[in-house]
Amino acid sequence: MMPPMLKRIILINVGICILINVLNAIKPGFREEVARILGQVPMDSWKMIWQHLTYMFVHFDPVHL
């Protein structure tokens, strides 16, 4: 049996992955913008502190997920 919190984290990751791909289909380039702002960018991580928490939720395809 999977712990409830793990299920929530997996569902959040899947939901955000779907959302990013849908929005990227509507507005090409959206995926790259999300990666720049929410993904872990080593050169910018000292400026954008939230990246240390948000990078784990940024997935672009099922293989990466």
All heavy atoms as TSV, in Angstrom:
chain	resi	resn	atom	element	x	y	z
A	1	MET	N	N	0.843	-1.188	0.000
A	1	MET	CA	C	0.000	0.000	0.000
A	1	MET	C	C	0.890	1.254	0.000
A	1	MET	O	O	1.865	1.341	0.725
A	1	MET	CB	C	-0.890	-0.015	1.233
A	1	MET	CG	C	-1.703	1.223	1.363
A	1	MET	SD	S	-3.268	0.848	2.116
A	1	MET	CE	C	-3.929	2.447	2.186
A	2	MET	N	N	0.504	2.189	-0.821
A	2	MET	CA	C	1.258	3.428	-0.954
A	2	MET	C	C	0.798	4.451	0.089
A	2	MET	O	O	-0.398	4.637	0.282
A	2	MET	CB	C	1.037	3.998	-2.364
A	2	MET	CG	C	2.021	5.052	-2.756
A	2	MET	SD	S	1.755	5.716	-4.425
A	2	MET	CE	C	1.642	4.280	-5.426
A	3	PRO	N	N	1.740	5.111	0.760
A	3	PRO	CA	C	1.354	6.133	1.736
A	3	PRO	C	C	0.556	7.266	1.075
A	3	PRO	O	O	0.830	7.631	-0.082
A	3	PRO	CB	C	2.693	6.660	2.261
A	3	PRO	CG	C	3.688	5.606	1.926
A	3	PRO	CD	C	3.176	4.915	0.707
A	4	PRO	N	N	-0.429	7.830	1.772
A	4	PRO	CA	C	-1.280	8.875	1.194
A	4	PRO	C	C	-0.502	10.095	0.681
A	4	PRO	O	O	-0.832	10.640	-0.362
A	4	PRO	CB	C	-2.212	9.272	2.344
A	4	PRO	CG	C	-2.158	8.142	3.307
A	4	PRO	CD	C	-0.850	7.469	3.114
A	5	MET	N	N	0.530	10.516	1.389
A	5	MET	CA	C	1.285	11.690	0.953
A	5	MET	C	C	2.022	11.415	-0.351
A	5	MET	O	O	2.114	12.277	-1.216
A	5	MET	CB	C	2.272	12.118	2.039
A	5	MET	CG	C	2.942	13.438	1.716
A	5	MET	SD	S	1.777	14.759	1.338
A	5	MET	CE	C	1.598	15.477	2.923
A	6	LEU	N	N	2.543	10.209	-0.519
A	6	LEU	CA	C	3.212	9.838	-1.763
A	6	LEU	C	C	2.226	9.873	-2.928
A	6	LEU	O	O	2.553	10.351	-4.013
A	6	LEU	CB	C	3.850	8.455	-1.634
A	6	LEU	CG	C	4.609	7.949	-2.849
A	6	LEU	CD1	C	5.718	8.911	-3.238
A	6	LEU	CD2	C	5.168	6.564	-2.575
A	7	LYS	N	N	1.005	9.389	-2.703
A	7	LYS	CA	C	-0.028	9.453	-3.740
A	7	LYS	C	C	-0.301	10.894	-4.147
A	7	LYS	O	O	-0.430	11.201	-5.330
A	7	LYS	CB	C	-1.330	8.830	-3.241
A	7	LYS	CG	C	-1.343	7.344	-3.228
A	7	LYS	CD	C	-2.708	6.845	-2.787
A	7	LYS	CE	C	-2.717	5.369	-2.615
A	7	LYS	NZ	N	-4.007	4.863	-2.134
A	8	ARG	N	N	-0.379	11.782	-3.168
A	8	ARG	CA	C	-0.637	13.202	-3.458
A	8	ARG	C	C	0.488	13.805	-4.282
A	8	ARG	O	O	0.239	14.547	-5.241
A	8	ARG	CB	C	-0.815	13.984	-2.167
A	8	ARG	CG	C	-2.099	13.686	-1.465
A	8	ARG	CD	C	-2.260	14.542	-0.221
A	8	ARG	NE	N	-3.345	14.006	0.577
A	8	ARG	CZ	C	-3.255	13.681	1.849
A	8	ARG	NH1	N	-2.125	13.853	2.507
A	8	ARG	NH2	N	-4.283	13.182	2.483
A	9	ILE	N	N	1.723	13.508	-3.916
A	9	ILE	CA	C	2.866	14.054	-4.655
A	9	ILE	C	C	2.877	13.542	-6.092
A	9	ILE	O	O	3.119	14.300	-7.028
A	9	ILE	CB	C	4.187	13.719	-3.926
A	9	ILE	CG1	C	4.266	14.527	-2.624
A	9	ILE	CG2	C	5.395	14.016	-4.810
A	9	ILE	CD1	C	5.424	14.160	-1.737
A	10	ILE	N	N	2.584	12.264	-6.278
A	10	ILE	CA	C	2.530	11.696	-7.634
A	10	ILE	C	C	1.408	12.352	-8.432
A	10	ILE	O	O	1.598	12.720	-9.597
A	10	ILE	CB	C	2.366	10.163	-7.573
A	10	ILE	CG1	C	3.653	9.533	-7.045
A	10	ILE	CG2	C	2.004	9.601	-8.950
A	10	ILE	CD1	C	3.552	8.042	-6.750
A	11	LEU	N	N	0.238	12.516	-7.828
A	11	LEU	CA	C	-0.882	13.158	-8.524
A	11	LEU	C	C	-0.566	14.609	-8.882
A	11	LEU	O	O	-0.914	15.085	-9.966
A	11	LEU	CB	C	-2.154	13.075	-7.688
A	11	LEU	CG	C	-2.791	11.692	-7.606
A	11	LEU	CD1	C	-3.956	11.689	-6.622
A	11	LEU	CD2	C	-3.240	11.233	-8.978
A	12	ILE	N	N	0.096	15.321	-7.991
A	12	ILE	CA	C	0.492	16.710	-8.285
A	12	ILE	C	C	1.446	16.730	-9.468
A	12	ILE	O	O	1.291	17.537	-10.392
A	12	ILE	CB	C	1.122	17.373	-7.047
A	12	ILE	CG1	C	0.059	17.636	-5.982
A	12	ILE	CG2	C	1.832	18.671	-7.423
A	12	ILE	CD1	C	0.623	18.049	-4.635
A	13	ASN	N	N	2.430	15.851	-9.477
A	13	ASN	CA	C	3.392	15.796	-10.576
A	13	ASN	C	C	2.720	15.466	-11.913
A	13	ASN	O	O	3.006	16.096	-12.928
A	13	ASN	CB	C	4.492	14.771	-10.287
A	13	ASN	CG	C	5.564	15.324	-9.394
A	13	ASN	OD1	O	6.134	16.365	-9.673
A	13	ASN	ND2	N	5.842	14.635	-8.314
A	14	VAL	N	N	1.824	14.497	-11.906
A	14	VAL	CA	C	1.115	14.122	-13.135
A	14	VAL	C	C	0.229	15.272	-13.603
A	14	VAL	O	O	0.207	15.621	-14.791
A	14	VAL	CB	C	0.289	12.834	-12.914
A	14	VAL	CG1	C	-0.641	12.575	-14.087
A	14	VAL	CG2	C	1.209	11.648	-12.690
A	15	GLY	N	N	-0.486	15.896	-12.671
A	15	GLY	CA	C	-1.360	17.016	-13.027
A	15	GLY	C	C	-0.594	18.188	-13.609
A	15	GLY	O	O	-1.005	18.772	-14.623
A	16	ILE	N	N	0.518	18.534	-13.015
A	16	ILE	CA	C	1.320	19.651	-13.525
A	16	ILE	C	C	1.929	19.299	-14.872
A	16	ILE	O	O	1.991	20.148	-15.769
A	16	ILE	CB	C	2.390	20.059	-12.495
A	16	ILE	CG1	C	1.700	20.698	-11.292
A	16	ILE	CG2	C	3.400	21.022	-13.104
A	16	ILE	CD1	C	2.614	21.033	-10.146
A	17	CYS	N	N	2.353	18.050	-15.052
A	17	CYS	CA	C	2.893	17.614	-16.342
A	17	CYS	C	C	1.836	17.777	-17.441
A	17	CYS	O	O	2.120	18.312	-18.512
A	17	CYS	CB	C	3.354	16.165	-16.248
A	17	CYS	SG	S	4.033	15.497	-17.775
A	18	ILE	N	N	0.627	17.346	-17.173
A	18	ILE	CA	C	-0.466	17.476	-18.146
A	18	ILE	C	C	-0.759	18.946	-18.416
A	18	ILE	O	O	-0.893	19.370	-19.568
A	18	ILE	CB	C	-1.726	16.737	-17.651
A	18	ILE	CG1	C	-1.473	15.220	-17.660
A	18	ILE	CG2	C	-2.945	17.087	-18.492
A	18	ILE	CD1	C	-2.534	14.401	-16.959
A	19	LEU	N	N	-0.843	19.747	-17.368
A	19	LEU	CA	C	-1.122	21.175	-17.510
A	19	LEU	C	C	-0.055	21.880	-18.355
A	19	LEU	O	O	-0.372	22.659	-19.252
A	19	LEU	CB	C	-1.231	21.827	-16.131
A	19	LEU	CG	C	-1.527	23.320	-16.112
A	19	LEU	CD1	C	-2.920	23.582	-16.673
A	19	LEU	CD2	C	-1.398	23.855	-14.706
A	20	ILE	N	N	1.202	21.597	-18.076
A	20	ILE	CA	C	2.293	22.225	-18.835
A	20	ILE	C	C	2.199	21.852	-20.303
A	20	ILE	O	O	2.360	22.706	-21.184
A	20	ILE	CB	C	3.665	21.825	-18.244
A	20	ILE	CG1	C	3.893	22.540	-16.915
A	20	ILE	CG2	C	4.795	22.151	-19.217
A	20	ILE	CD1	C	5.125	22.063	-16.157
A	21	ASN	N	N	1.920	20.587	-20.601
A	21	ASN	CA	C	1.846	20.165	-22.000
A	21	ASN	C	C	0.632	20.740	-22.716
A	21	ASN	O	O	0.723	21.101	-23.889
A	21	ASN	CB	C	1.876	18.640	-22.088
A	21	ASN	CG	C	3.272	18.111	-21.868
A	21	ASN	OD1	O	4.196	18.486	-22.571
A	21	ASN	ND2	N	3.434	17.266	-20.875
A	22	VAL	N	N	-0.491	20.864	-22.029
A	22	VAL	CA	C	-1.680	21.472	-22.643
A	22	VAL	C	C	-1.412	22.953	-22.925
A	22	VAL	O	O	-1.683	23.450	-24.020
A	22	VAL	CB	C	-2.921	21.298	-21.734
A	22	VAL	CG1	C	-4.067	22.182	-22.182
A	22	VAL	CG2	C	-3.350	19.841	-21.703
A	23	LEU	N	N	-0.862	23.652	-21.948
A	23	LEU	CA	C	-0.574	25.077	-22.141
A	23	LEU	C	C	0.509	25.295	-23.192
A	23	LEU	O	O	0.480	26.292	-23.916
A	23	LEU	CB	C	-0.181	25.724	-20.819
A	23	LEU	CG	C	-1.312	25.816	-19.796
A	23	LEU	CD1	C	-0.795	26.327	-18.461
A	23	LEU	CD2	C	-2.440	26.694	-20.307
A	24	ASN	N	N	1.452	24.369	-23.305
A	24	ASN	CA	C	2.481	24.488	-24.342
A	24	ASN	C	C	1.883	24.284	-25.729
A	24	ASN	O	O	2.340	24.883	-26.694
A	24	ASN	CB	C	3.609	23.477	-24.102
A	24	ASN	CG	C	4.813	23.768	-24.960
A	24	ASN	OD1	O	5.412	24.821	-24.850
A	24	ASN	ND2	N	5.151	22.832	-25.817
A	25	ALA	N	N	0.846	23.443	-25.836
A	25	ALA	CA	C	0.173	23.258	-27.128
A	25	ALA	C	C	-0.577	24.522	-27.529
A	25	ALA	O	O	-0.661	24.859	-28.708
A	25	ALA	CB	C	-0.784	22.070	-27.045
A	26	ILE	N	N	-1.120	25.237	-26.546
A	26	ILE	CA	C	-1.841	26.480	-26.813
A	26	ILE	C	C	-0.875	27.619	-27.105
A	26	ILE	O	O	-1.082	28.399	-28.037
A	26	ILE	CB	C	-2.745	26.845	-25.612
A	26	ILE	CG1	C	-3.826	25.783	-25.439
A	26	ILE	CG2	C	-3.348	28.231	-25.770
A	26	ILE	CD1	C	-4.593	25.885	-24.138
A	27	LYS	N	N	0.177	27.711	-26.310
A	27	LYS	CA	C	1.164	28.786	-26.463
A	27	LYS	C	C	2.555	28.169	-26.576
A	27	LYS	O	O	3.200	27.871	-25.568
A	27	LYS	CB	C	1.114	29.717	-25.255
A	27	LYS	CG	C	2.087	30.857	-25.348
A	27	LYS	CD	C	2.080	31.696	-24.097
A	27	LYS	CE	C	3.172	32.742	-24.221
A	27	LYS	NZ	N	3.651	33.183	-22.938
A	28	PRO	N	N	3.037	27.943	-27.797
A	28	PRO	CA	C	4.368	27.356	-27.972
A	28	PRO	C	C	5.434	28.182	-27.247
A	28	PRO	O	O	5.397	29.407	-27.246
A	28	PRO	CB	C	4.577	27.401	-29.484
A	28	PRO	CG	C	3.195	27.402	-30.045
A	28	PRO	CD	C	2.364	28.183	-29.065
A	29	GLY	N	N	6.359	27.488	-26.607
A	29	GLY	CA	C	7.397	28.157	-25.846
A	29	GLY	C	C	7.085	28.247	-24.363
A	29	GLY	O	O	7.933	28.640	-23.563
A	30	PHE	N	N	5.862	27.875	-23.996
A	30	PHE	CA	C	5.456	27.930	-22.592
A	30	PHE	C	C	6.313	26.994	-21.742
A	30	PHE	O	O	6.706	27.321	-20.635
A	30	PHE	CB	C	3.976	27.569	-22.447
A	30	PHE	CG	C	3.467	27.625	-21.046
A	30	PHE	CD1	C	3.167	28.841	-20.450
A	30	PHE	CD2	C	3.309	26.468	-20.291
A	30	PHE	CE1	C	2.709	28.905	-19.148
A	30	PHE	CE2	C	2.854	26.516	-18.992
A	30	PHE	CZ	C	2.552	27.744	-18.420
A	31	ARG	N	N	6.601	25.834	-22.279
A	31	ARG	CA	C	7.384	24.828	-21.551
A	31	ARG	C	C	8.766	25.369	-21.175
A	31	ARG	O	O	9.230	25.192	-20.050
A	31	ARG	CB	C	7.525	23.590	-22.423
A	31	ARG	CG	C	8.231	22.450	-21.777
A	31	ARG	CD	C	8.384	21.292	-22.716
A	31	ARG	NE	N	7.091	20.823	-23.168
A	31	ARG	CZ	C	6.921	19.931	-24.120
A	31	ARG	NH1	N	7.944	19.395	-24.721
A	31	ARG	NH2	N	5.723	19.550	-24.481
A	32	GLU	N	N	9.417	26.050	-22.102
A	32	GLU	CA	C	10.744	26.603	-21.839
A	32	GLU	C	C	10.681	27.710	-20.789
A	32	GLU	O	O	11.583	27.840	-19.964
A	32	GLU	CB	C	11.366	27.130	-23.134
A	32	GLU	CG	C	11.769	26.036	-24.104
A	32	GLU	CD	C	10.605	25.401	-24.835
A	32	GLU	OE1	O	9.516	26.021	-24.913
A	32	GLU	OE2	O	10.760	24.261	-25.302
A	33	GLU	N	N	9.615	28.492	-20.829
A	33	GLU	CA	C	9.446	29.555	-19.834
A	33	GLU	C	C	9.242	28.964	-18.438
A	33	GLU	O	O	9.825	29.442	-17.458
A	33	GLU	CB	C	8.247	30.431	-20.216
A	33	GLU	CG	C	8.094	31.664	-19.394
A	33	GLU	CD	C	9.177	32.700	-19.635
A	33	GLU	OE1	O	9.859	32.649	-20.668
A	33	GLU	OE2	O	9.342	33.570	-18.762
A	34	VAL	N	N	8.453	27.908	-18.350
A	34	VAL	CA	C	8.237	27.237	-17.068
A	34	VAL	C	C	9.553	26.651	-16.564
A	34	VAL	O	O	9.886	26.775	-15.383
A	34	VAL	CB	C	7.164	26.130	-17.190
A	34	VAL	CG1	C	7.141	25.233	-15.969
A	34	VAL	CG2	C	5.804	26.743	-17.414
A	35	ALA	N	N	10.317	26.035	-17.451
A	35	ALA	CA	C	11.600	25.454	-17.052
A	35	ALA	C	C	12.543	26.526	-16.529
A	35	ALA	O	O	13.254	26.315	-15.546
A	35	ALA	CB	C	12.230	24.723	-18.230
A	36	ARG	N	N	12.533	27.693	-17.160
A	36	ARG	CA	C	13.422	28.773	-16.738
A	36	ARG	C	C	13.025	29.336	-15.376
A	36	ARG	O	O	13.874	29.629	-14.545
A	36	ARG	CB	C	13.420	29.897	-17.776
A	36	ARG	CG	C	14.454	30.971	-17.520
A	36	ARG	CD	C	14.374	32.068	-18.552
A	36	ARG	NE	N	13.127	32.809	-18.518
A	36	ARG	CZ	C	12.802	33.706	-17.595
A	36	ARG	NH1	N	13.621	33.968	-16.617
A	36	ARG	NH2	N	11.657	34.346	-17.653
A	37	ILE	N	N	11.728	29.440	-15.138
A	37	ILE	CA	C	11.255	30.060	-13.902
A	37	ILE	C	C	11.174	29.066	-12.742
A	37	ILE	O	O	11.583	29.370	-11.624
A	37	ILE	CB	C	9.881	30.726	-14.122
A	37	ILE	CG1	C	10.028	31.888	-15.102
A	37	ILE	CG2	C	9.292	31.217	-12.812
A	37	ILE	CD1	C	8.717	32.469	-15.573
A	38	LEU	N	N	10.644	27.867	-12.995
A	38	LEU	CA	C	10.403	26.909	-11.908
A	38	LEU	C	C	11.441	25.799	-11.816
A	38	LEU	O	O	11.593	25.180	-10.774
A	38	LEU	CB	C	9.014	26.288	-12.050
A	38	LEU	CG	C	7.840	27.249	-11.988
A	38	LEU	CD1	C	6.540	26.494	-12.189
A	38	LEU	CD2	C	7.822	28.018	-10.688
A	39	GLY	N	N	12.127	25.506	-12.920
A	39	GLY	CA	C	13.125	24.438	-12.899
A	39	GLY	C	C	14.394	24.882	-12.195
A	39	GLY	O	O	14.606	26.061	-11.930
A	40	GLN	N	N	15.237	23.926	-11.888
A	40	GLN	CA	C	16.483	24.238	-11.194
A	40	GLN	C	C	17.509	24.726	-12.207
A	40	GLN	O	O	18.029	23.963	-13.007
A	40	GLN	CB	C	17.000	22.996	-10.467
A	40	GLN	CG	C	18.175	23.254	-9.589
A	40	GLN	CD	C	17.782	24.021	-8.323
A	40	GLN	OE1	O	16.645	23.976	-7.901
A	40	GLN	NE2	N	18.713	24.689	-7.723
A	41	VAL	N	N	17.796	26.005	-12.184
A	41	VAL	CA	C	18.800	26.618	-13.048
A	41	VAL	C	C	19.960	27.007	-12.135
A	41	VAL	O	O	19.860	27.980	-11.396
A	41	VAL	CB	C	18.245	27.857	-13.790
A	41	VAL	CG1	C	19.301	28.448	-14.690
A	41	VAL	CG2	C	16.996	27.479	-14.573
A	42	PRO	N	N	21.047	26.241	-12.147
A	42	PRO	CA	C	22.124	26.490	-11.191
A	42	PRO	C	C	22.628	27.936	-11.151
A	42	PRO	O	O	22.901	28.462	-10.082
A	42	PRO	CB	C	23.230	25.540	-11.646
A	42	PRO	CG	C	22.511	24.438	-12.337
A	42	PRO	CD	C	21.330	25.099	-12.999
A	43	MET	N	N	22.717	28.576	-12.298
A	43	MET	CA	C	23.242	29.946	-12.320
A	43	MET	C	C	22.274	30.945	-11.694
A	43	MET	O	O	22.690	31.990	-11.226
A	43	MET	CB	C	23.579	30.364	-13.756
A	43	MET	CG	C	24.745	29.587	-14.326
A	43	MET	SD	S	25.094	30.003	-16.036
A	43	MET	CE	C	25.462	31.734	-15.907
A	44	ASP	N	N	20.976	30.631	-11.699
A	44	ASP	CA	C	19.972	31.561	-11.189
A	44	ASP	C	C	19.403	31.161	-9.830
A	44	ASP	O	O	18.597	31.887	-9.268
A	44	ASP	CB	C	18.801	31.674	-12.176
A	44	ASP	CG	C	19.206	32.358	-13.465
A	44	ASP	OD1	O	20.195	33.112	-13.440
A	44	ASP	OD2	O	18.538	32.131	-14.486
A	45	SER	N	N	19.800	30.022	-9.298
A	45	SER	CA	C	19.150	29.534	-8.087
A	45	SER	C	C	19.390	30.432	-6.874
A	45	SER	O	O	18.612	30.418	-5.938
A	45	SER	CB	C	19.578	28.099	-7.778
A	45	SER	OG	O	20.957	28.043	-7.520
A	46	TRP	N	N	20.424	31.220	-6.886
A	46	TRP	CA	C	20.637	32.145	-5.761
A	46	TRP	C	C	19.699	33.344	-5.856
A	46	TRP	O	O	19.385	33.957	-4.847
A	46	TRP	CB	C	22.095	32.600	-5.706
A	46	TRP	CG	C	22.495	33.450	-6.868
A	46	TRP	CD1	C	22.942	33.027	-8.084
A	46	TRP	CD2	C	22.465	34.865	-6.938
A	46	TRP	NE1	N	23.180	34.089	-8.906
A	46	TRP	CE2	C	22.896	35.248	-8.219
A	46	TRP	CE3	C	22.102	35.863	-6.037
A	46	TRP	CZ2	C	22.981	36.571	-8.620
A	46	TRP	CZ3	C	22.199	37.181	-6.456
A	46	TRP	CH2	C	22.630	37.518	-7.727
A	47	LYS	N	N	19.226	33.660	-7.079
A	47	LYS	CA	C	18.284	34.769	-7.255
A	47	LYS	C	C	16.838	34.307	-7.070
A	47	LYS	O	O	16.015	35.049	-6.570
A	47	LYS	CB	C	18.420	35.386	-8.652
A	47	LYS	CG	C	19.725	36.093	-8.896
A	47	LYS	CD	C	19.705	36.807	-10.225
A	47	LYS	CE	C	19.875	35.836	-11.353
A	47	LYS	NZ	N	19.998	36.453	-12.673
A	48	MET	N	N	16.568	33.097	-7.536
A	48	MET	CA	C	15.201	32.578	-7.501
A	48	MET	C	C	15.143	31.427	-6.496
A	48	MET	O	O	15.191	30.258	-6.863
A	48	MET	CB	C	14.785	32.128	-8.896
A	48	MET	CG	C	14.742	33.280	-9.883
A	48	MET	SD	S	14.049	32.824	-11.466
A	48	MET	CE	C	15.517	32.606	-12.448
A	49	ILE	N	N	15.023	31.775	-5.239
A	49	ILE	CA	C	15.088	30.819	-4.142
A	49	ILE	C	C	14.011	29.738	-4.254
A	49	ILE	O	O	14.238	28.591	-3.868
A	49	ILE	CB	C	14.963	31.566	-2.787
A	49	ILE	CG1	C	16.090	32.574	-2.635
A	49	ILE	CG2	C	14.926	30.596	-1.623
A	49	ILE	CD1	C	17.478	31.983	-2.633
A	50	TRP	N	N	12.838	30.077	-4.811
A	50	TRP	CA	C	11.743	29.107	-4.905
A	50	TRP	C	C	12.109	27.903	-5.766
A	50	TRP	O	O	11.494	26.853	-5.641
A	50	TRP	CB	C	10.482	29.774	-5.451
A	50	TRP	CG	C	10.656	30.297	-6.831
A	50	TRP	CD1	C	10.542	29.603	-7.999
A	50	TRP	CD2	C	11.005	31.626	-7.197
A	50	TRP	NE1	N	10.795	30.407	-9.071
A	50	TRP	CE2	C	11.083	31.679	-8.608
A	50	TRP	CE3	C	11.251	32.787	-6.489
A	50	TRP	CZ2	C	11.407	32.833	-9.300
A	50	TRP	CZ3	C	11.565	33.937	-7.190
A	50	TRP	CH2	C	11.639	33.949	-8.571
A	51	GLN	N	N	13.117	28.025	-6.623
A	51	GLN	CA	C	13.494	26.901	-7.478
A	51	GLN	C	C	13.901	25.674	-6.657
A	51	GLN	O	O	13.754	24.551	-7.119
A	51	GLN	CB	C	14.640	27.288	-8.405
A	51	GLN	CG	C	14.236	28.226	-9.498
A	51	GLN	CD	C	15.402	28.580	-10.401
A	51	GLN	OE1	O	16.554	28.349	-10.067
A	51	GLN	NE2	N	15.085	29.145	-11.544
A	52	HIS	N	N	14.372	25.873	-5.453
A	52	HIS	CA	C	14.772	24.744	-4.618
A	52	HIS	C	C	13.561	23.901	-4.213
A	52	HIS	O	O	13.716	22.740	-3.837
A	52	HIS	CB	C	15.508	25.235	-3.371
A	52	HIS	CG	C	16.766	25.972	-3.690
A	52	HIS	ND1	N	17.896	25.347	-4.161
A	52	HIS	CD2	C	17.064	27.292	-3.641
A	52	HIS	CE1	C	18.835	26.246	-4.370
A	52	HIS	NE2	N	18.353	27.433	-4.064
A	53	LEU	N	N	12.361	24.461	-4.288
A	53	LEU	CA	C	11.139	23.721	-3.954
A	53	LEU	C	C	10.328	23.335	-5.187
A	53	LEU	O	O	9.644	22.317	-5.180
A	53	LEU	CB	C	10.259	24.557	-3.025
A	53	LEU	CG	C	10.863	24.907	-1.675
A	53	LEU	CD1	C	9.955	25.858	-0.924
A	53	LEU	CD2	C	11.106	23.650	-0.865
A	54	THR	N	N	10.372	24.145	-6.240
A	54	THR	CA	C	9.503	23.907	-7.392
A	54	THR	C	C	10.091	22.992	-8.456
A	54	THR	O	O	9.346	22.415	-9.252
A	54	THR	CB	C	9.117	25.242	-8.063
A	54	THR	OG1	O	10.302	25.922	-8.471
A	54	THR	CG2	C	8.316	26.113	-7.115
A	55	TYR	N	N	11.413	22.822	-8.476
A	55	TYR	CA	C	12.019	22.025	-9.542
A	55	TYR	C	C	11.491	20.597	-9.564
A	55	TYR	O	O	11.403	19.975	-10.618
A	55	TYR	CB	C	13.548	22.019	-9.425
A	55	TYR	CG	C	14.076	21.069	-8.382
A	55	TYR	CD1	C	14.463	19.782	-8.731
A	55	TYR	CD2	C	14.165	21.452	-7.048
A	55	TYR	CE1	C	14.930	18.900	-7.776
A	55	TYR	CE2	C	14.634	20.582	-6.097
A	55	TYR	CZ	C	15.023	19.313	-6.452
A	55	TYR	OH	O	15.478	18.451	-5.504
A	56	MET	N	N	11.115	20.064	-8.411
A	56	MET	CA	C	10.689	18.667	-8.357
A	56	MET	C	C	9.308	18.439	-8.980
A	56	MET	O	O	8.917	17.301	-9.212
A	56	MET	CB	C	10.722	18.156	-6.925
A	56	MET	CG	C	9.725	18.815	-6.013
A	56	MET	SD	S	9.882	18.271	-4.318
A	56	MET	CE	C	10.891	19.578	-3.651
A	57	PHE	N	N	8.585	19.509	-9.274
A	57	PHE	CA	C	7.254	19.374	-9.862
A	57	PHE	C	C	7.238	19.672	-11.359
A	57	PHE	O	O	6.188	19.618	-11.979
A	57	PHE	CB	C	6.263	20.293	-9.146
A	57	PHE	CG	C	6.090	19.943	-7.698
A	57	PHE	CD1	C	6.609	20.756	-6.709
A	57	PHE	CD2	C	5.432	18.796	-7.323
A	57	PHE	CE1	C	6.454	20.434	-5.370
A	57	PHE	CE2	C	5.273	18.451	-5.996
A	57	PHE	CZ	C	5.792	19.271	-5.011
A	58	VAL	N	N	8.382	19.995	-11.938
A	58	VAL	CA	C	8.446	20.367	-13.356
A	58	VAL	C	C	8.890	19.152	-14.171
A	58	VAL	O	O	10.059	18.787	-14.178
A	58	VAL	CB	C	9.409	21.557	-13.565
A	58	VAL	CG1	C	9.475	21.936	-15.030
A	58	VAL	CG2	C	8.977	22.743	-12.728
A	59	HIS	N	N	7.919	18.511	-14.842
A	59	HIS	CA	C	8.178	17.366	-15.715
A	59	HIS	C	C	7.467	17.643	-17.037
A	59	HIS	O	O	6.361	18.152	-17.056
A	59	HIS	CB	C	7.642	16.083	-15.104
A	59	HIS	CG	C	8.223	15.786	-13.754
A	59	HIS	ND1	N	9.490	15.301	-13.598
A	59	HIS	CD2	C	7.714	15.937	-12.515
A	59	HIS	CE1	C	9.734	15.144	-12.306
A	59	HIS	NE2	N	8.667	15.543	-11.629
A	60	PHE	N	N	8.115	17.276	-18.129
A	60	PHE	CA	C	7.559	17.609	-19.438
A	60	PHE	C	C	7.009	16.429	-20.219
A	60	PHE	O	O	6.251	16.599	-21.143
A	60	PHE	CB	C	8.597	18.340	-20.282
A	60	PHE	CG	C	9.058	19.618	-19.655
A	60	PHE	CD1	C	10.390	19.893	-19.516
A	60	PHE	CD2	C	8.143	20.546	-19.193
A	60	PHE	CE1	C	10.812	21.076	-18.938
A	60	PHE	CE2	C	8.545	21.725	-18.614
A	60	PHE	CZ	C	9.895	22.000	-18.484
A	61	ASP	N	N	7.405	15.235	-19.879
A	61	ASP	CA	C	6.859	14.079	-20.589
A	61	ASP	C	C	6.808	12.873	-19.644
A	61	ASP	O	O	7.437	12.887	-18.587
A	61	ASP	CB	C	7.679	13.762	-21.844
A	61	ASP	CG	C	9.141	13.461	-21.559
A	61	ASP	OD1	O	9.440	12.855	-20.507
A	61	ASP	OD2	O	9.988	13.805	-22.389
A	62	PRO	N	N	6.037	11.866	-19.998
A	62	PRO	CA	C	5.871	10.705	-19.122
A	62	PRO	C	C	7.189	9.978	-18.820
A	62	PRO	O	O	7.364	9.433	-17.738
A	62	PRO	CB	C	4.926	9.786	-19.900
A	62	PRO	CG	C	4.195	10.691	-20.825
A	62	PRO	CD	C	5.159	11.799	-21.170
A	63	VAL	N	N	8.126	9.986	-19.758
A	63	VAL	CA	C	9.411	9.328	-19.527
A	63	VAL	C	C	10.171	10.039	-18.409
A	63	VAL	O	O	10.754	9.393	-17.541
A	63	VAL	CB	C	10.245	9.290	-20.821
A	63	VAL	CG1	C	11.634	8.719	-20.568
A	63	VAL	CG2	C	9.528	8.480	-21.880
A	64	HIS	N	N	10.156	11.354	-18.435
A	64	HIS	CA	C	10.836	12.135	-17.410
A	64	HIS	C	C	10.124	11.995	-16.063
A	64	HIS	O	O	10.755	11.974	-15.020
A	64	HIS	CB	C	10.896	13.613	-17.823
A	64	HIS	CG	C	11.639	14.472	-16.872
A	64	HIS	ND1	N	11.070	15.548	-16.257
A	64	HIS	CD2	C	12.907	14.404	-16.413
A	64	HIS	CE1	C	11.960	16.111	-15.470
A	64	HIS	NE2	N	13.088	15.446	-15.530
A	65	LEU	N	N	8.814	11.898	-16.120
A	65	LEU	CA	C	8.025	11.763	-14.902
A	65	LEU	C	C	8.384	10.470	-14.200
A	65	LEU	O	O	8.567	10.380	-13.044
A	65	LEU	CB	C	6.539	11.758	-15.259
A	65	LEU	CG	C	5.656	12.608	-14.393
A	65	LEU	CD1	C	4.448	13.047	-15.158
A	65	LEU	CD2	C	5.281	11.982	-13.101
